[in-house]
Each structure stands twice: as C-alpha cells, then as structure tokens.
Amino acid sequence: MAALALLGGAAAAQPLPFLHAQGPQVVDAAGRAVRLRGVNVGGWLLQESYILKTDSLGSQGRIKRALLRTLPEAAVEQFYADYRASYVTQADINFVADQGFNCVRVPFHYDLLLTPAQRHARNQALATGNLAAYVGALAGYYDRNELFTQPAQAPGFALLDDVIRWCAARNMYVVLDLHAAPGGQGTDPNINDNLAPLDLWKRRDAKGRLLYQDIAVRLWETLARRYKNTPAVAMYDLINEPHNLNVAHGLSPNHAELNALYSRLITAVRAQGDHHLLLLEGDGYGNNYAGLTPAALTTKDKTNLVYNAHHYWDTNDPRAADATNPDQISRIGGMVKFRAAQHVPVWVGEIGENSNEWLAAAYRALDAAGIGWCHWTLKRVNGRTSLLDVKPYGSILDATGRATLLRNCLFANCQVNRDVVDALTRQLRTNDTQPFASLTVPGRVGAPDYDLGRNGQAYFDAYAEKTGGLQAPAPNAGGAYRNDGVDLSADPAGPGFVVSHTEAGDWLNYTVRIGREAPFAAVLRAANPTAQPARLALSLDGTRLGTFDVPANAAAADWPLAAQGPLPLPPGTHTLRLTVETPGAVLSSMTFKAVPK
C-alpha cells in the first residue's frame, strides 16, 4: 500500500493490513498513513424515506407498518429479503472500487441480527404499537442468552460477511455502522427507526435495566468475536448520529449517558480480544464531543479511537470552526483543531447531499487537511447527488411498485451520475474540464450538455453551493439531469431537459468538434416566460461571435444568431461559450448548419 491510500485504478486483490491509530493518524501495520476515502451504501440494510422517495411514510418502521396492514407478515419479510438481495450486490461494490475508492461504510439495522421469531416480536410492536410487549420479549431473549447467538437464522450476519468479502476482493476496507441502534439513538425515526424517541437512553425493563443499552453491548460483543481477525474491517462505527441528548429531552447537560455507553461498548469490544479502530460519534448528528474527549471518557482503554464528523450544507473554508465550542467538529477547521488538541484521528463518515462544486471543494479541503471521508451515498431514487440514480418506481405500497423497485435498484438498471463521479474523482486532482457529451458542428448542441468541471471553469452560476443549512435552496433550482449550480428542468415542450432560471452573468462552456472549415449559421432554441426580452452572447475560444435575442413572453422557438453574415468556424476542437447578458430565457439547444457558399 502506498504511503497514502489515494484514488486510483483497480488492482489485484492483496491481503489488507489491520489499521490502527498512531497519534492523529490512521496507519497500517508498517506505520504508513492510510487515508480512507469511500462511499456509504445507505438505504440498503436500513431504508430511509428520502432515499426511496417514500417521504409520506417516513422511516423503515413506518413503511413496514403500512405494508403489514395489507400483506401477511411472511410476504413483507420476503419483500425485504428480496430488496436486500437487489439493492447492493457485488456489482455495486465492484463499481465503487472501479472509481478508485478504498472504503465502503455499511449502515445496518440491529434487527437484521435478530432471528425470524425475534423480528416477529418487533413487527408486532410496529403493527400494534404495543411497545411494552416487545420490551418484555427482548428481556426474555436477553436473559436466556438468545440474542445474536443464531447467526444462521439472522440475515444480517451473512449480508455483512458478503460485503466484507466483496470489498476485500477489491482491496477496499469496510466500516460497520450501527445506523439503527436498539431503542433508537435519538428523536428522528428516519435516522434510527425507533419505536419511541430516545429509548436507547431512557427505556427500562421490568427489572429496571436500560435494556436497549445491554442489547447494544451484546451486539458489539458478538460482532467483535466474529470479525476480530478480519483486517478488511477498518472500523466499528458504534452508534450512528446520536442527537438531542440534552436537558430539554430529560438527559444530562454534558453527554454523560453517551459517555457511559461508549465506555461500556469500548470495554466490551476489547474484552473479546478485538483491537479494531472504534469510531465514536458525538451528539448533534455526530459532531459535538463536549464531555466525550479521550480525557473525559470513563473507559480505561482509550487506544485505537477515531472521532467521526458528519459534514453537510456548511462552508468548506478550511479555517472555519465553531466559535464557542472547540469540541464541535462539523466544520473542517474545527476538525483540524480538535485533532491537534486531542491527538486523535478524525474521519468524516458522512458527507454529501450537495452540488458537485461543493463536493469537489469539500473533498479537496479534507484531502489537504489529511482527513479521510465517505460520500453519502451510493444510490438514491431519482438521485442527483448519489453516484447512481435509481429510476422512480411508483408506490412501495402496491405490488407493481415493489416489483419495479426491485428491478430498478439493480446495478445494471441504475444510471451512473457521471458528473457526480467526476466531482469525486477527477476534479480532486485538476481544474481542467472535460466534455460531458460528444458535440459536433455541424449538429445540435444540447444546452444542458455543458462541460464537466468546476464552477468558473466549465460554467458559472452565482449560486453553486448550498452552505446555509438543510433548508437552504438547492443550487440546481430545477432539480433535474445534473448536480451543478446550473438550473436544469424537464423540458416543458417534450422529452429532455432545458437550462432554466437564467441570471445575468451565467455562462456555459461546450467543447465541440468542428468537422470542416465552412461558414455556419447558428440557431438557439429557447423560450422566454418573462415580460422582458432576453439576450445571450455566443463566443468561440474567447472571441465574441454575436448574440441571440429572445423576445418577451416567447414560446419555445428557434432564434437566429444576430451576427454579420455566416460564422467562419475553423475546424478542430474548440470551446463555445454561451453567456447570459439579459436574463429570462429558457434554453433548449443550439443548432449549427453549414451555409452554402
């Protein structure tokens, strides 16, 4: 392995060395720094409503509850088995490896490690709302040592074994992420699929025990025994995104409950003879480590700890940090300062859900800081920010919709979001642009098919990144086709897409191949729904050629270039630029035709 594990091409599988923490770095057995840069497989072993476009249903548990109203439990369980067998396969993992990533984070639901009989008890709680009965059943399983002791009967063990094997075959590490912990680690059911808020921290059984915490400890004891000799597992992510652990929700002011559980989990894993890296996540969706620094942890064994950050919808300024809390590491500058102050590695386990410009800037800043990262996520239904796009399927509540989902989510039926992949790979190394499509003159140049690259290089849009939090507007106001600041919408006049919401100063570059030297006429197909005329300028390699004028209140039509005579375009590869001088036009395409001499 190289001194730093960087993005690159496929290589023959080699035994992966165990990783460990050495001061603020993650290193291999030879002491060489390893930077994990990977992809999450979110939505696979725990459904999230926004990933599957089932937002009206919410969490996986609510989806299951709705299915159980109309289907036998056996049919629901079979659907979920089929879903897990389809959503991520070895082909998906090979695709991730082919892009040069060296890590896959696997979010999973604890109920996948339950037997069918034990999952039946949880399904009954979902269907009836009788939480007390479920807690009583769990207490019985726990006391009889029946939890996580029958791996052949629990689908999660084989699924984790498979993905670890697939990744190891492609020289990729795996991070095991307990995304939905027993009882639920917060108040947001979409994140942790809880039956009641904060039950991991509050729910006591008839014996007065914090039963869900006891179960979480036993779960990680089981996984540690199973994988302690598996070097392809890089880290255990003990609890994903704890949140709302505060006085307002009846808990302590300084994360004492989270500290206590982490200390129990660390001790339990180490008691199995397992020395894997252990990934901690702070309160506030993984970022607030007040009361959770190494010195504050009550466990005696503080070796091989990594502190996780989740970075979304915020500035990528490498100097930015929380102004009041040095243990809040949601910003890159805060991560760097915390790492130096605490002398521990920091890893960004989730990052994404933003434009390509934001992604490239974020990953470049993290790379410059020597911090690894894991993109969220591999695939989404109608996804723009994921590496793969799953076509819409209808409703998960009807048989046709479910069958279509199982078909559409297969790797062979997904669309690769080439622009996102480019932002996560090539654009980390260069500001150069590349053609998005093969464009020739004479011929048609689709307006949305501008070049691949950074804002200011391939295109310019004044609002190209979402840094104002979750509720800030999306950079692509139309929400279609590509993931840049350029606003793209479905073509209202037919199939395809258009550039919409144009503003003065916007511009788009197109790499074109001009086949022969000849005079050409240029026509812009555009509409203008505004009350003011719109104007766009066309240039070739920096030389202005003329303007397109689109009248106010104009339906889609062809508008000729206002220029002195036909355009003498030279043969070869050139850059056409379309610049918005007066806003309002909706742009479909440019067509270039040779003019007879």
Protein Blocks (a to p, Z undefined) as FASTA:
>chain_A
ZZbdcdddddddddddddddehjbccdfkopacdddddddehkloccfklnopmknopmk
lmmmmmmmmpcfklmmmmmmmmmmmmpcfklmmmmmmnopabdcddddfklmpcfklmmm
mmmmmmnopaklmmmmmmmmmmnopghpammlpmklmmmmmmmmmmmmnopacddddfbg
ghiaafblklnopabehklmmmccfkopafklmmmmmmmmmmmmmmmmmmklmbdcfbgc
iehiafknopafkommmmmmmmmmmmmmmmnopabdcddddehhhpacghiafklpmbfb
lghiacddddehiafbfkbccfklmkbckbfklmmmmmmmnopacddfbgcjiafklmmm
mmmmmmmnopacddddfbdchiakbmbdcddebjakbmklmmmmmmmmpmklpccdfklm
mmmmmmmmbcbdcdfbdcddeddddfklcceddehilpccfblccfebjklccfblnopo
iacfbdcdddfkbgcdddehiaehiacddddddfbgcddddddddddfbfbdcdddddee
hiafbdcdddehiacdddddddehjadddedjdddddddfbghiacfbdcdddddZZ
